């Protein structure tokens, strides 16, 4: 798969670029920034995971390749490969994993490697209690050790030092904002309602929302979508907190419609938000001409102020009417060509299976999105997010069956459930509800082409439905088998489809 044309070879040598010269931009913005540096052929050694210039010069986006690699030499059989770069096109790194499967992604800046190093330094440690052991000899019966509980508590909680770089503090602040956005917007609305002086603002807003703009999340239009907001540097901080990276397997033509299926759900699906609700990972650069909308539950659009925040991110309702509208409105032909939606297929039920270093999917019973794709004539694109389940620790439902049963009853009655999870805090590494700083690698697989059926009467052949669903599952398994040794080295098992 050739993506960049060879560059001219008669250019002058480029002065050395220092770390100080690299501006803190998002990956996508950095890739688009023009450069006066010469374009050189770069050798990418996937086994080593870093790009090395063949001759003098550097990459066309002004970023020096990192010295440390996301990939290790222990990865599966891999081969080196040369890529020509063109300063007018996307600058990308290419990793070749098992089965000759190549990935292309925006090459990250220094923050990505710094984040990986910090993750190693703050890796959750063994929390087993240290007990005093006596040497060989007579055994003594000893009473309780005073203050032992306080000592163990102090040992378990690692506090962040005061000299944490400002950038890392800003990353944490953006994550805190995103995680509490619903509560903040709802509190702000109730606070305004409590003051009569604010009613001239609140009442017109409610009239507009309930009467004139009630279907904004499901009408398929993009007039509320803000490209400027999606490209904000805030989201670059959001993505580099973990860090998250988006990898493309093959190019997708903008003359088709697509339904992207994101797996796994995780606790809050941070990876899906970073990749498909923002441009921090360069989706529009990897898939030019495709307008993608991340879908979420309809109840999120009933929260005042938060609904406008979500609409500005290009997020849409996950209802059937919304998906149909998105895939039949706009695009290059005005009838949906070049439009796409991203669905987190496992839903709330799959969030209960989100345990670190495991991948358990709810997929066998989920065929509605496949049927919808066949009816709309939209290709299915499986996505596997390595590391999404590692962002939080959760109470194990197998060890506490009564908790799991209560969660399932809640889901049946209310339509959603609340996983009992924890991770780190704002100022410590061990206690709190902030996600861990753990790398997430989102791999977009090959499209599953479908033949449209039921356009008029809505009927889809069951055998063909099962066939397409089976091909979708096989592609997910192929992604896992190809890249598990690269992105899931600490796994405690293989991919499982439990329902």
N, C-alpha and C positions, 0 to 999 in steps of 0.2 A: 504494500500500500504506500504509494508515493504521495507525499503531502506538500513538499517544498521543492522548488526548482533550484538547480545549481546556481550559485552566485558568480559574479565576475571575479576573475582571479588576478586582475591587475591592480588591485587596490593597495594603498600604503599600509604599513604596520600601524597598529592601534596602540596608543599609550596605555599603560597598565591602569586598570580600574581598581580603586580601593574600596573597602567596605563603606567608608564614609560617603562615597559618591553614589551609593545605591539608595534612592528615596524609598520610604516605606509605603509602597503602593500595593494594591491588590494584585493577585497573580495575573488576572485578565488585563487590568490596566497596564501593568508592566509589559505584558506581551505586545500590547498595541502601540506602546510608546516608540516613536521613531528614534533611530540611532544613527550616529555617524561612523560607527565601527564597521569594519569589513565583515562580510559573511564568510565563514570558513566551514569546510566539511568537518563534521564532528563525529568522532567514534564513540558510540554508546556501548559500553560493556554491561549488558544487563545483569550479569552475575555480580559485578561490582556495584552496579546501580548508580554510576556517575558518568557524566559526559566529559571527555578530555579532548581539547583541541588538537588537531593533527599538526597545524602550523601555528604561527603567532596569531594573536587576536582573541576575541571572546565572542560569546553569544550575542545575537543582534539586539536583544532587549536590554543589554547592559547588565545582566546578572551573571555573576561568576558561578560556575557549577560548584555545588557543595562538595567538600572533601569527604564527608561521611555519607553513607548510602542508606537509602530506605530498604534496599535489597541486600542480602548477605551472600557471601560466596557459597553458603550451604544450600542455596536455592536449587531447584531441579536443574536438569540439563539445559544449559542456555548457551547462546552463541553471541559473539560480538557482531555488530553491524554498523555500517557507515551510513550517515544521513547527510545530504546537502541541506543547507539552510538558506533561506531567502529572507532578506530584511523586510520584504513587503508582505510576508505571510506569517502565520502563527509559528512562534518558537515553541517547540515541544520536546519532551524527552520520550524515549521509546524504551519500553522494557519487554523483553522476550522471555516468556515463562514456558511452562510445559506445553507439549503438543503444538509447538510453533505458534502459540497464541501471542500476538503483539498488542500492546496497549499504548495509547498516545494520550498525553495530558499536558496541561500548562505547566511549564517548569517553574517551581516555586522559588521564592527568594530565601534569604538567610533565616527569616523567622521560622520557616518550616523545619530546618535542621536544628535550630535552637530549641524549638518545641519538643522535638524527639529526644534531644539530650536531657531536657528538663523532666520528661516523662520517666526516663531511666532513673534520674536522681530521686524522684518522689514516688517510685513504684510502691504500692501497698506492701508492707512487710509482714512477716509472720507474726501474728498476734497471740501466739500461744504463750501462756504465762510462764515466767521463769520461776522455778521453784528451787528453794535451797536444798542442796543434797549434802549429806554428811559423808565423810570419808569412812573407809572400812573401820569397823571397831564397834564398840557398844552403842546401841541405839537409845536415844533419849526421847522421852515424851516432852514435847515443847508446846507452850501455849501460843496464842495468836500473836503475830508480829505487829506491833503498833505502827500505824501509818502505812501498812502495806498496800491498802486499797488506793490511797492517794498516789503512791509511787507508781502503781500499775497504770492509773489513769493518765499520769503525766507522761509515762513512756509511750502510751498508745497514741496520744495526740501530738502530731508534729506541727508546730506553728510556723507560719511563713515568716521569713526574716524581714526586717525593716528595710533592707537595701534591695528589695525586689525592683527590677527595672520598671520604669513608668509604662512601657509598652505592655508588659505583662499585667500590670494593674488595670490598664484600659481594656485589655482582653477580658479580664474577669468581670469588669463593670458591664461590658456589652452582653456577656452571657447572663449576668444577673438581671439585666434589663429585659432580655428576651424571655427568660424563664418566669418572670413575674409580670409580664406585660398585661395579661388579662386582668390580674388583680389591680394593677395600677390604673388602667383605663376605667374599670368598673368603679373603683374608689373615687376617681376624679369626677365621674358622672354623678354619683350619689352626692358628692360634696357640693357640686353646682346646683343640684336639685334642692339642697337644703337652704340655699340663699335666694330669696326672691329677686334680688338684683340681677341674678344670672338667668332668670327665666326668659328674658328676651332672646337669649342665645339657645337655651335648652328647648323651648317649645318649637321654634322654627326647625331646629335640627330633627326633633322627633317627627314632626309632620313630613319633612322631606324624606326621612328614613323609612317611615311606615307606609307612606302613600306613593311617593314618586320614585323611590330608589329601593324598593323592597326586594326586587329580583336582580340586583346588581351582581350578586355572586353566582347566579345561574343563567344569565342571559347570553353568555358566550362573548360579550363585547370586551374590548380591551381599553376602553376610554378612561377607566379608573386606574389603570396600570401606569406606574411611574418608572420609566427606565432610569431616571436620575437617582431615584431612591434605591432601586435595586443595585445600582453600581456604587453606592455610597461606601466610603472607606470604613464605615462602621462594620460592614459585613466582612471586610478583609480581616479586621480584628476578631470577629466572630469565628471565622474559619481557621485562623492561625492559632486560636486558643488550644485546639485539640492536638494536632492540626488535622484538617480534612483535605483530601485530594480526590479529584474526579478523573477517572481514566476511561478513555474511549477504545472500544475494540475495533469497530469499523465506522466509516462515515455513513450518514443517513441522508438520502436525498430529500430535498425540501418539496418534492412533488408527491409526497405521500402523507397520510395521516398516521399518528402514532398514539398508542397507549403504553406508557412506561409503567412497569410494575416494580415497586421498590420493596426490597426484602433485606433484613427483617424490620419489623416495626420498631423494636427497641422500646425504651420507656417513653421517650418524647420525640423520636425521629429527628434528632438534630442534624444528621447528615442530609436527609431529604430537604430540610429547610435551606441549608447552606448551598446545596447543589442546584436546586430547582426553584427556589423563591428569591434567590439573589444571584448576582453575577460575580461573586467573590471567587468562584472556581472556574469561571470562564466558559459557561455552558454555550453562550451564543458564539464563541470563537471555535469551540469544538464541533458545534452543530449549527453552522450558519444557515439562516433562512427559516429556522424552526422556532415558532413561538410556543413555549411550554408553560403550562399552568399547573402548579402543585394543588392537589385537591385535599380538602379537610372536611370535617363534619359540619353540617349546616348550622348547628347550634352556635358555633363560633361567630357567625354573622348576625347573631341576635344580641351581641354585647355592644352597647354603645361605645363609640370611638374606636374600639378594637376592630370592629368590622371595616372601618375606613383604613386603618393601619394594614390589615390583611389584604384589602383590595388594592392598595398601593403597591404591595409586593407581588401582585399578579396572582394571588391565591384565589381559588374558586371552590365552590361547593362540590362535594363528592356525590351528589344526587345524580340519578340517571338523567334527569332533564338537563342538568348543568353540563354533564359530559357530552350529551348529544348536541347541545347548543355550541359548545366549544369546538366540536369537530365538524360542524356544518356552517360556521360563521367565520368570516374573515379569511385570512390566508392569501396565497398568491393568486387564487382564482375567485376569491369571495365566497367559496363554498367549503372552506375548511382545509384545503391542501396546504401543508406546511404548519398546521396546528397540531398540538400534542397536549396531553394531560398526563400527570404523574399520580398514580394511586398507590398508597401504602396498603398493599393487599391484605396483610394479616390482620389489620385492625386492632381493636382493643383486646380481643382474645389472645392475639399473639404477644402482646406486651407482657402477659403473665408468664410467658416462656422465656423472657429475656434474662438469661443468666450469663455472667461473664465467661468467655472462652468456649461458648457453646453456640449452636445454630439450629434451633428447632422452629420449623415453619408451619403455619396453618395454611394449607394450600389445596389439599385434595378436595375439600368441600367448597372451595372458592372458585366457582366457574362463571359467576355472573359477569365479571369483567371480560372474560373471554367471549362470552355470548354477545356482549355489547360491542366488542371489537369486530366480531364477524358481521353484525348487523350494520355497523358504521363503515365497514371496509377499511378499518385502521389496523396497521401492523402492530403486533405486540413486541415490546422490547423489555426483556428481563434485566433487572438491576440487582446486584448483590453488594451490600455495604459491609465490608469486613471491618469489624471493630465497633459497630453500632451497639451491640449488646454489651460491650465492655465498659460503657460510660457510667454505669450505675451498678451497685450491688442491690439484690432484691431478696426478700424473704422467700425461701424455697417452698413452693406449694406442696411438693412431695413430702417434705419433713413436717409441714403444718397443714394437713388436709382440711381442717375446719376453716382456716383462713382462706384457702383456695375455694372452698364451697361457698363461703360468704361472698367472695368476689364474683363468682359466677352468677349467684342470685342477683347481685346488684346489677350486673351487666344485662341480665334478662329483663329486669324491671325498668331500668333507667337508660339502657342502650350503651352505657360506657361503664368502665370499672376503674378502680384506683389501685395500681400496684403499690405494695409497701416497699419502698426503695430508699436508699441513702447512698451518699458518695462522699464528697469533700465539702469544706466550707469556704467562705470568702477569705478567711485569714488562717486556715489550717488545711492540712492535706488528708485528714482522716475522718472528720465528722461533719455532716451537713447535707444539703440537698443540691448543691452545685455538681455538675458532671465532672468526672475525672478528666484530667488532661491525657487522653489516650488517642493515638492515631486512628483515623477512620479513612479507609480507602474504598471509594465507591467505583465499582467496575460496571460499566454499561455494556451489556452483551450484544449479540447479533440479533437483528429483527426476525420475528416469526411472521412471514407474509401470510395473509389470509385472503380467501376468496369471499366476497361479500354475498351474504344471504339474508333473506327476510327484510329487505329494505322497505317493502310495502306492508306485508302482513306480520312482520316481526317473528316469523317462524324460522328456526335454525335446526338443521339436521343434527340429531343427538350424536350420531357416530362421528360426524365431522367436528362437532364441539369437543368430544373426547379426544379426537386426534390432535387438534390444535392445542388443547390443554396439555396433552402428553408431550408434545414438542416443546412447549414452554417450560415444563418441568425439566426436560432433558437439557435444555440450554442453561438453566440455572445450575444444574449439577455439573455441567461442563465448566462453567465459570468457577465453581468451587474447586473442582479437581485441578484446574489449570493454575490457580493462584493461591491455593491454601498454604502451600509451602513458602510463599513469599509474604503474604499478608496475614496469615493466621498461624504463626509458628507456635504460639502458646495454647493452641486449641486442646480441649480435653475430650474431643470426640469428633465425629464426622457430621455432615449435614443430615438432619433428620426431618422428615415430613410427618408430623404426628397426627394431623387430621386432614 
